[in-house]
Amino acid sequence: MLRYIAYRLVSIIPTLLLISILAFLITYLIPGDPSYTLLGMEVTEEMRQGLRVHLGLDKPVYIRYGIWLWNVLHGDLGNSIFGQFKVTYLIGRALPVSLELMLFTILIGLAIAIPAAVISAVRKNTWVDMVVTIAAFTGLSLPTFWLAIMFIYVFAVDLKLLPATGFVRMGDNITGNLRSMILPSVTLGIVYSTGLMRFLRAGLLDVLNEDYVRTARMKGVIEWRVLVRHVLKNALIPFTTVLGLEMAWLLGGSVLIENVFALPGMGRLALNAILQRDYNVVQGIALTMAGLFVLINLAVDILYAFLDPRVRLASKS
């Protein structure tokens, strides 16, 4: 097992190197020039070229990449072109917001998906299964922004129960933080749960047809114990992989929700940096998000090895 973990840790090094190259080169896909945003149009070409020299944009791409990678290895992602804040400071402020949104979304999604999948699988081909399936496809088909706007209208504008915008950090006010996170978390959680529910339902139906499940029932094991100890436990093993991939998607896929609810997370920071042609911030965000994606997948692989004995046996051979 330790050999397997060590192998997976070593294997991510070339992946992270490739990610750093792509994160640096992605800025060339952004149209425009930051000098125009900083200086405007009413300046001379000499002033504009002087700014490009100051920002290091006049150097060849491989030299710029080498300098940037050396600084990254020393924990320096550079400064924002606008405001001169450290990129690490901006990401350090935004990343906890996205992580908190991801955590609440996962908890809400699992709270909806697991019971719904179990009920749908156990009551297969009944009206209960049909209702759950229709609800899942409806939730999957709803545009996220439309659902967010409906929640804002109902719970913030009409009922005035929850704030529509305005994020409060947990260190400042825990109650205010939870209130500001309810609507965006529930919005993403509903959409997030639909895919999880369909995948888990399919896994449960496969396990329900296994011989050891029928054997357990023939021995007189109580039904809820069969579902928990045999069916759900084994169905959650492949489900873990999907959950990890969805977790990684939530980190970068919540741009729309963060902008609708004015959450100062990574998605909103990335959008503003792209619109402003803030190359250093875009590079730092791309590298951070891709690195987290790789680490989450690594954690899922290791967890999968612990859950599935076949992986542990394969790692020993």
Order of alpha helices (4+ residues) and beta strands (2+ residues): alpha-alpha-alpha-alpha-alpha-alpha-alpha-alpha-alpha-alpha-alpha-alpha-alpha-alpha
